[in-house]
Amino acid sequence: MAKKIQPKKTQQIQSSSADWEILISKYFWLVIPVFAIVYYLSSKYSPGFYQDDEIGHFINMKEFWNDPFIILGNWPKPGYKLFMIIPSLFGYETVLFFNALIASTTVYLTYLLIRAYDIRYAFFGALMLAFQPLFFDLSFRSYAEIFTALLLVLMILLYKKEHFVWAALTCGYIFTVRQEAALIGIAMAIMLFGKKQYLAIVMLGVFPVLFNLAGYLKSGDILYVITEMNTLGAMYFGGDKRGFFHYFKVYIYIIGPVCLTLFLLGFFGFFSDTSKIKEYFSKYALVYIVFLITFLVQAMLMVKGTNPGTWRYLLHISPLAAFFAAVGLNNLAVDNFRKTAYIIFGTLGFFTLVFLSKDTNGLDLLDIAEYGKLAVVAVTAVLAVVLFNKDKRAYLNKLSVVLILLSAVYLLMSFKPREYSPENLAVKEMGSFLAGNEFDNKKIIVTTQTSSPVFLFGDFSAERKKNFVHLNTKNLSTAAKGDIIVWDSHYGYRPEYENDVKFEVLQKDSTLKLLNQFASSDKRYQAFVFEKMN
């Protein structure tokens, strides 16, 4: 049983200025409905897709009702999908809003987490999260990372409040969404062992065991979870070409320059008094552990090539970056921290100028100069110095508001809404074609990666979807007269997905008749629809 603890009183600051914490704490829950609406409305402004699997996840949710086992596996993220299968019954717009609600709830839980650690200006950290560029961009999208972020915050909050069994169960559930949670589970087990919380240690394994049991019932593999992890580990997506430091270089794009600046002030706050390093680390031990494990695992997967370097793979620790940003804000009011702050400001400014003042395509840095981030880092540093006041509450009141506004302005100026890509429009045209009545009773052999956007853009009944079969050499060899074969340049031949049919094979097959072909306006994408004639 967790012992009952009295909530801590937030550290008091002697000041004649108003204590905003008291007023804000009464109404901060309003961020849940307000940001849910804001995030949902942003989907109308940015209707395109972050990546194609955003569509695949939505289709996967809906298909649960035809095949419950379809959400099992490393890619489907079953822990996330179980929360989404009911919203998916009500359509795409409902799923968008539910994702937005998850994101706004994560903002509020981040606020509660910061308060639980007796850190003042918790609203600042929470709003730093709300205005992070990637968090905002993906807030309504069907990815598991923000849901994972919510669970991580909840897990740490429960642990901090000494609800160890619930914290352990939450940690185990995270494993059904992100398998690197196994390492977090090991770290938590060690911490729980030190506290003699043996029941909680056992609870860590509940959901992983249930996950494996469901996988066994699906596949007959008694080591289903391990097999899935090994399968993922064997994949190659070219991340080694970007290297170990890829995420270090792009992190300013992920969380934004204001949040990164304050994050560094909090994360490395121990530099101001090295005699208290152990005390500083132990105060935020679990937050450090979860952040470092997640960040470094993804960086190491880059070296292996398993991780292509997709930015969203760090999105689930964005609340923890915001947590340290709140710590950093408070550190600025500590007298002996000023020198450390100047060093961090200068170092970040130098690296931003020399290495990070570039435009980006959402994955890599481009050889196009862009100094917006440098300007924001510089303004943040100047504000921290110029606004300084011996009245620390007055200082942090002003600084917190100005930096929140600066973060919001940067987001508005840097945000690039996503429109349907030329490829999306070509696939939409193909989806309309394949939805035609002439294909009602025909088997359609196409990669699962391509069938997802086809289903989204085309009008297909559940019965018609059953006629779609994955395109690979094995299924192609069993194609019968009248079957439709669809090959596209994006997913038709992708060995890493076990899509092993080359276009030349179809070109040389005299039994196939080309019915139609589709091309994107930029000529980077082509799709071909064949019919098996004999």
FENRACOR-V228822 format. One record per helix or strand of 2 or more residues. SS is the DSSP state (2 for helix, 1 for strand). FROM is the first residue (numbers start at 1). TO is the last residue. If there is no record, write none. Layout:
BEGIN
ss = {SS;SS}
from = {FROM;FROM}
to = {TO;TO}
END
This chain:
BEGIN
ss = {2;2;2;2;2;2;2;2;2;2;2;2;2;2;2;2;2;2;2;2;2;1;1;2;2;2;2;1;2;2;1;2;1;1;2;1;2;1;1}
from = {20;53;68;78;92;122;133;145;164;181;198;206;224;239;246;257;269;274;285;311;335;358;365;372;392;422;437;444;448;462;468;473;484;493;495;499;503;512;526}
to = {45;63;71;89;116;130;138;160;174;194;203;219;234;241;255;267;272;283;304;331;356;360;369;386;414;434;439;445;457;465;469;477;488;494;497;500;507;519;532}
END
